[in-house]
Amino acid sequence: MENLPPHRTVMEQLGDAMEMMLLSILGPQLHCEWKLPSFMVAIITSVVFAGMGIGSPVWGNIADMYGRKISLILCMVWTMYFGLLTSFAPVYGWLLFLRGLVGFGIAGAPQSVTLYSEFLPVKARGICIMLIAMFWALGAVFEVLLALLIMPTLGWRWLVGLSTLPMAVFICLSFWLPESPRFDLLSGNKDKALATLARIAKDNGTAMPQGTIVDHRPNGRGHFKDLFIPQYRRTTLLLWFIWIPLTILIFIARAFISGGYQVAFVYTPEVYPTENRALGLGTCSAMARVGALITPFVAQVMLRVSVRLALSLYCGFCLLAGVAALLLPIETLGRFLQESNPDQEAEGEQTTATTCQLNSTTQRSE
C-alpha cells in the first residue's frame, strides 16, 4: 500500500466527528439553559447541515481547481475559527449564524477521502477507506467523554472551544501532508508528482516502475457540467438520491447505515475521474445534507405526532435508495482510478500512459 501518513487524516476525521457529535450535546443543554422550544433546537442542527449543503460543492470545486491539500487546510482553519467564535455566542441568533458557518467549513472534510483514495492501490482502497470510519467513531466517543468532564463544571462554552483541538493539531501537521500526485500531474506539476511517488516508493522499500510519466492536461477541472456528461449523468443523479436517505437513516440505524455510508464513500471517488473527483464527492455530500436537514424535524417533531408516519418515511427512503443502488450503471470493483472522462481519453493515448504509470506504482507498492 502506498504510504499516506495516517495521523493527519485521522486528526481531520476526529475533528469532523467531534463537531458533529457536539450537535447532539449542545441542543439539549441550550433547551434547558436558554428555554428553547423543540423546533428552535431542531433549527440549530438544521442550520449546520444547511451550511454543509452549501459548502460541499464549493470545497469540492476548490479541491479540483487548486488541490486537495489546500482545500483540506482551508476548511479546517475555517471550521476551527468559527467553532471557537461559537463559544462566545451571546444570543440564539448569533449561535445559529456561527454554527451555519461551522457547517460550511465541515463540508470540506469529505475531501480527505478524495485525497486518501488517490494514494491507495485497487485491492486496498475499499477496506482502507472504510477503516476511516473507525476514527470518526473514536472522535464521537471522545466528544462524549469530553462533555462528561467539561459540562458539569465549565459549561457548554468551554466544550465548544475545546472541541476544535483536533483541527488545530491537523493544521499544525498539514505542512507534511503530501498533495495527490494524480492532481499534480493533471495540473502540470510533473516534477512534484514524481517527487511524491519517489518518496512513497522509498518509504515502502520498493523501486519506481520503469518508464516515463506523460502528463495530461484536461481542458478544465472542477466543472459542474462535467458531472452530467453522458458517461456520468445517470450515475450522478442516482448517487445524489442514494446519499440523501443514507444521511436521514444514519441517525436511526447507525450501525447498519454506517456500513452503507462507507460503501458510498468508497464508490463515489472511484467512479469519477481525477479532474472532477472532488467535485463529484462534494455534490454528493451536499445531497446528503438535504437528508440531514430533514431528519431533525422528522425525529423531533413528526415522531411526536405519529410514530408510524415517521418510521414509514425512513423505511420508504431506505427502499428507494436500495433500488437506486441497483440501477447504478458503473461497477468499480477492481477498477483503476480514471484520470479524465472517456471523451477526453479518446482524444489520445497520453492519458492512458499516465493512468498506467500511476496505477503501476500503486500495484508495485502492494
Secondary structure, 3 states (H helix, E strand, C coil): CCCCCHHHHHHHHHHHHHHHHHHHHHHHHHHHHCCCCHHHHHHHHHHHHHHHHHHHHHHHHHHHHHCHHHHHHHHHHHHHHHHHHHCCCCCHHHHHHHHHHHHHHHCCCCHHHHHHHCCCCHHHHHHHHHHHHHHHHHHHHHHHHHHHHHCCCCCHHHHHHHCCHHHHHHHHHHHHCCCCHHHHHHCCCHHHHHHHHHHHHHHCCCCCCCCCCCCCCCCCCCCHHHHHCCCCHHHHHHHHHHHHHHHHHHCCCHHHHHHHHHHHHHHHHHHCCHHHHHHHHHHHHHHHHHHHHHHHHHHHHHHHHCHHHHHHHHHHHHHHHHHHHHCCCCCCCCCCCCCCCHHHHCCCCHHHHHHHHHHHHHHHHC
